[in-house]
Each structure stands twice: as C-alpha cells, then as structure tokens.
Amino acid sequence: MPGVIIILIVLVIAIPVGFLMTMSLVAAVLGWAVKSEVDDLYTGTEDLELSQR
C-alpha cells in the first residue's frame, strides 16, 4: 500500500511540477533569444526606440 501512495504522489505532484519548471526555463530562453534577434533586426529604427519605453 505505501508503494501506491508514493506512485500517486509522483504522478500527481512531482511530474507536473517538474514539467512546469522545465517549460518556464524554456520560455525564458526562447524569449531572450527572440528579443535579441528582433533588437538586432530593428537597430536604428523608430520601432526599437518605441518598444523600449
């Protein structure tokens, strides 16, 4: 019976929390990469100045 409880805790708590933490890191890296690329693309334009206000 204790094995069933441990498996349920892992399935209900550990896996979803681990997934959410991993995806938040992926989102942060993706956002940083996209922002850098777009800033480089629009350097010297009015659009870049407006986006940084």
TITIRO-260397 format. One record per atom (N, C-alpha, C): residue number from 1; atom name; chain; x, y, z. Coordinates in Angstrom, 3 decimals, decimal comma, always signed. Example, Ala and Ser with C-alpha at 12.3 -4.5 7.8 and 13.67 -1.06 7.14 Angstrom:
BEGIN
(setor 1; N; A; (+13,190; -5,690; +7,800))
(setor 1; CA; A; (+12,300; -4,500; +7,800))
(setor 1; C; A; (+13,200; -3,300; +7,800))
(setor 2; N; A; (+12,850; -2,250; +7,080))
(setor 2; CA; A; (+13,670; -1,060; +7,140))
(setor 2; C; A; (+12,900; +0,030; +7,870))
//
This chain:
BEGIN
(setor 1; N; A; (+0,801; -1,208; +0,000))
(setor 1; CA; A; (+0,000; +0,000; +0,000))
(setor 1; C; A; (+0,846; +1,277; +0,000))
(setor 2; N; A; (+1,955; +1,349; +0,738))
(setor 2; CA; A; (+2,769; +2,573; +0,697))
(setor 2; C; A; (+3,335; +2,839; -0,704))
(setor 3; N; A; (+3,590; +1,781; -1,460))
(setor 3; CA; A; (+4,106; +1,955; -2,812))
(setor 3; C; A; (+3,109; +2,672; -3,706))
(setor 4; N; A; (+1,830; +2,372; -3,529))
(setor 4; CA; A; (+0,782; +3,016; -4,311))
(setor 4; C; A; (+0,722; +4,504; -3,988))
(setor 5; N; A; (+0,856; +4,854; -2,739))
(setor 5; CA; A; (+0,819; +6,259; -2,327))
(setor 5; C; A; (+2,016; +7,015; -2,910))
(setor 6; N; A; (+3,173; +6,395; -2,886))
(setor 6; CA; A; (+4,364; +7,030; -3,443))
(setor 6; C; A; (+4,198; +7,254; -4,944))
(setor 7; N; A; (+3,683; +6,265; -5,639))
(setor 7; CA; A; (+3,463; +6,398; -7,081))
(setor 7; C; A; (+2,457; +7,509; -7,370))
(setor 8; N; A; (+1,380; +7,588; -6,599))
(setor 8; CA; A; (+0,381; +8,641; -6,790))
(setor 8; C; A; (+0,975; +10,029; -6,541))
(setor 9; N; A; (+1,794; +10,166; -5,512))
(setor 9; CA; A; (+2,431; +11,454; -5,229))
(setor 9; C; A; (+3,329; +11,864; -6,389))
(setor 10; N; A; (+4,090; +10,917; -6,914))
(setor 10; CA; A; (+4,968; +11,224; -8,046))
(setor 10; C; A; (+4,146; +11,621; -9,265))
(setor 11; N; A; (+3,087; +10,899; -9,560))
(setor 11; CA; A; (+2,269; +11,181; -10,737))
(setor 11; C; A; (+1,489; +12,483; -10,622))
(setor 12; N; A; (+1,001; +12,794; -9,433))
(setor 12; CA; A; (+0,134; +13,953; -9,266))
(setor 12; C; A; (+0,899; +15,232; -8,942))
(setor 13; N; A; (+2,039; +15,113; -8,264))
(setor 13; CA; A; (+2,757; +16,316; -7,831))
(setor 13; C; A; (+4,113; +16,470; -8,523))
(setor 14; N; A; (+4,965; +15,491; -8,455))
(setor 14; CA; A; (+6,354; +15,633; -8,898))
(setor 14; C; A; (+6,462; +15,845; -10,409))
(setor 15; N; A; (+5,785; +15,060; -11,188))
(setor 15; CA; A; (+5,896; +15,169; -12,647))
(setor 15; C; A; (+5,320; +16,495; -13,150))
(setor 16; N; A; (+4,111; +16,912; -12,750))
(setor 16; CA; A; (+3,606; +18,209; -13,232))
(setor 16; C; A; (+4,472; +19,397; -12,799))
(setor 17; N; A; (+4,957; +19,390; -11,567))
(setor 17; CA; A; (+5,802; +20,489; -11,094))
(setor 17; C; A; (+7,105; +20,518; -11,870))
(setor 18; N; A; (+7,708; +19,380; -12,093))
(setor 18; CA; A; (+8,940; +19,316; -12,878))
(setor 18; C; A; (+8,727; +19,797; -14,299))
(setor 19; N; A; (+7,619; +19,418; -14,896))
(setor 19; CA; A; (+7,294; +19,854; -16,256))
(setor 19; C; A; (+7,122; +21,365; -16,318))
(setor 20; N; A; (+6,381; +21,943; -15,367))
(setor 20; CA; A; (+6,155; +23,388; -15,359))
(setor 20; C; A; (+7,462; +24,157; -15,152))
(setor 21; N; A; (+8,327; +23,661; -14,288))
(setor 21; CA; A; (+9,617; +24,324; -14,066))
(setor 21; C; A; (+10,474; +24,272; -15,327))
(setor 22; N; A; (+10,477; +23,132; -15,995))
(setor 22; CA; A; (+11,264; +22,995; -17,223))
(setor 22; C; A; (+10,734; +23,914; -18,310))
(setor 23; N; A; (+9,436; +23,976; -18,475))
(setor 23; CA; A; (+8,855; +24,812; -19,518))
(setor 23; C; A; (+9,050; +26,296; -19,228))
(setor 24; N; A; (+9,095; +26,685; -17,958))
(setor 24; CA; A; (+9,351; +28,094; -17,651))
(setor 24; C; A; (+10,772; +28,470; -18,043))
(setor 25; N; A; (+11,717; +27,576; -17,867))
(setor 25; CA; A; (+13,089; +27,831; -18,305))
(setor 25; C; A; (+13,170; +27,908; -19,829))
(setor 26; N; A; (+12,461; +27,015; -20,507))
(setor 26; CA; A; (+12,441; +27,035; -21,975))
(setor 26; C; A; (+11,841; +28,351; -22,470))
(setor 27; N; A; (+10,767; +28,807; -21,841))
(setor 27; CA; A; (+10,131; +30,063; -22,240))
(setor 27; C; A; (+11,067; +31,250; -22,013))
(setor 28; N; A; (+11,799; +31,245; -20,921))
(setor 28; CA; A; (+12,736; +32,339; -20,643))
(setor 28; C; A; (+13,851; +32,386; -21,680))
(setor 29; N; A; (+14,411; +31,242; -22,011))
(setor 29; CA; A; (+15,486; +31,192; -23,007))
(setor 29; C; A; (+14,958; +31,595; -24,382))
(setor 30; N; A; (+13,796; +31,115; -24,741))
(setor 30; CA; A; (+13,210; +31,463; -26,033))
(setor 30; C; A; (+12,906; +32,955; -26,115))
(setor 31; N; A; (+12,352; +33,528; -25,059))
(setor 31; CA; A; (+12,077; +34,962; -25,041))
(setor 31; C; A; (+13,342; +35,786; -25,161))
(setor 32; N; A; (+14,394; +35,389; -24,464))
(setor 32; CA; A; (+15,663; +36,110; -24,541))
(setor 32; C; A; (+16,233; +36,035; -25,955))
(setor 33; N; A; (+16,191; +34,863; -26,568))
(setor 33; CA; A; (+16,747; +34,683; -27,908))
(setor 33; C; A; (+15,962; +35,492; -28,938))
(setor 34; N; A; (+14,656; +35,470; -28,852))
(setor 34; CA; A; (+13,827; +36,194; -29,813))
(setor 34; C; A; (+14,008; +37,700; -29,639))
(setor 35; N; A; (+14,061; +38,169; -28,390))
(setor 35; CA; A; (+14,239; +39,604; -28,149))
(setor 35; C; A; (+15,576; +40,078; -28,705))
(setor 36; N; A; (+16,628; +39,308; -28,494))
(setor 36; CA; A; (+17,942; +39,692; -29,017))
(setor 36; C; A; (+17,926; +39,768; -30,538))
(setor 37; N; A; (+17,306; +38,796; -31,170))
(setor 37; CA; A; (+17,248; +38,765; -32,632))
(setor 37; C; A; (+16,446; +39,947; -33,180))
(setor 38; N; A; (+15,315; +40,235; -32,566))
(setor 38; CA; A; (+14,470; +41,329; -33,032))
(setor 38; C; A; (+15,147; +42,669; -32,767))
(setor 39; N; A; (+15,804; +42,818; -31,620))
(setor 39; CA; A; (+16,529; +44,063; -31,349))
(setor 39; C; A; (+17,623; +44,288; -32,376))
(setor 40; N; A; (+18,332; +43,241; -32,748))
(setor 40; CA; A; (+19,368; +43,370; -33,779))
(setor 40; C; A; (+18,761; +43,737; -35,131))
(setor 41; N; A; (+17,601; +43,164; -35,429))
(setor 41; CA; A; (+16,952; +43,419; -36,716))
(setor 41; C; A; (+16,475; +44,865; -36,841))
(setor 42; N; A; (+15,982; +45,430; -35,734))
(setor 42; CA; A; (+15,396; +46,768; -35,771))
(setor 42; C; A; (+16,317; +47,845; -35,200))
(setor 43; N; A; (+17,606; +47,579; -35,089))
(setor 43; CA; A; (+18,544; +48,567; -34,577))
(setor 43; C; A; (+18,550; +49,796; -35,479))
(setor 44; N; A; (+18,446; +50,963; -34,844))
(setor 44; CA; A; (+18,476; +52,215; -35,591))
(setor 44; C; A; (+17,137; +52,654; -36,139))
(setor 45; N; A; (+16,074; +51,982; -35,785))
(setor 45; CA; A; (+14,748; +52,362; -36,268))
(setor 45; C; A; (+13,914; +52,942; -35,135))
(setor 46; N; A; (+12,854; +53,605; -35,524))
(setor 46; CA; A; (+11,958; +54,179; -34,520))
(setor 46; C; A; (+11,215; +53,083; -33,739))
(setor 47; N; A; (+10,997; +51,950; -34,381))
(setor 47; CA; A; (+10,278; +50,845; -33,727))
(setor 47; C; A; (+11,023; +50,364; -32,487))
(setor 48; N; A; (+12,341; +50,268; -32,573))
(setor 48; CA; A; (+13,132; +49,809; -31,426))
(setor 48; C; A; (+13,047; +50,815; -30,289))
(setor 49; N; A; (+13,103; +52,094; -30,602))
(setor 49; CA; A; (+13,009; +53,121; -29,568))
(setor 49; C; A; (+11,635; +53,080; -28,879))
(setor 50; N; A; (+10,589; +52,886; -29,659))
(setor 50; CA; A; (+9,245; +52,831; -29,081))
(setor 50; C; A; (+9,058; +51,604; -28,203))
(setor 51; N; A; (+9,670; +50,493; -28,568))
(setor 51; CA; A; (+9,482; +49,267; -27,802))
(setor 51; C; A; (+10,211; +49,285; -26,461))
(setor 52; N; A; (+11,174; +50,176; -26,308))
(setor 52; CA; A; (+11,951; +50,200; -25,077))
(setor 52; C; A; (+11,464; +51,266; -24,097))
(setor 53; N; A; (+10,323; +51,864; -24,378))
(setor 53; CA; A; (+9,748; +52,855; -23,460))
(setor 53; C; A; (+8,911; +52,205; -22,431))
//
